[in-house]
């Protein structure tokens, strides 16, 4: 799990779906950025926030990514209480 710290998507939580040959990460949130067209982000523009459950490539769907992000946000809310 990562959080975008720069760009128009600043503050967006996302799941890392891959890495390019030039060292950029491919991230998706399952809503705006889908698995089929992930966002390319430089490492300096993201912050690693949590170890997310590893999704198999066959099971990596937009829905499963949304669920992982939702569970992470709920865990943050529970910590605040």
Number of C-alpha atoms within 10 A of each C-alpha: 22 22 19 21 15 15 11 8 12 12 14 15 23 26 27 21 20 13 13 10 6 7 11 16 20 20 26 28 26 23 12 12 15 18 22 10 12 20 20 16 19 14 12 10 14 22 15 14 12 11 10 15 10 12 14 8 8 6 11 14 17 17 15 14 26 19 14 20 20 13 13 18 12 12 11 11 10 9 7 7 5
